[in-house]
């Protein structure tokens, strides 16, 4: 009997369009914990190439992987730098009632 070959699911493999990325981050920003949001931003960064994003954000690649991992806790400076490198910005709006 042949076993089924599986591979781990990686959201970065499915974040190819700007709309996909915006929808993905919006969902996590609405319902995610800070750690989940950081990981989601990491997924987007990996979809764009972590080395390039790290260079543009002015941080080391490994430091960026660590900051945006499941157990990461990026500084606001790192978060804003990564979003800028991705062509995104952090905004605030009033919650719907």
Long-range contacts (C-beta under 8 A, 24 or more apart in sequence): 10-43, 10-46, 11-40, 11-43, 11-47, 12-43, 12-44, 12-46, 12-47, 13-47, 15-43, 15-44, 15-47, 16-47, 21-47, 21-86, 25-88, 34-73, 35-70, 35-71, 35-72, 35-73, 38-67, 38-68, 38-69, 38-72, 38-73, 38-74, 38-79, 39-68, 39-69, 39-70, 39-72, 41-68, 41-74, 41-79, 41-82, 41-83, 41-86, 42-67, 42-68, 42-69, 42-72, 44-86, 45-82, 45-85, 45-86, 48-86, 52-85, 53-82, 53-85, 53-86, 54-85, 56-81, 56-84, 56-85, 57-81, 57-82, 57-84, 57-85
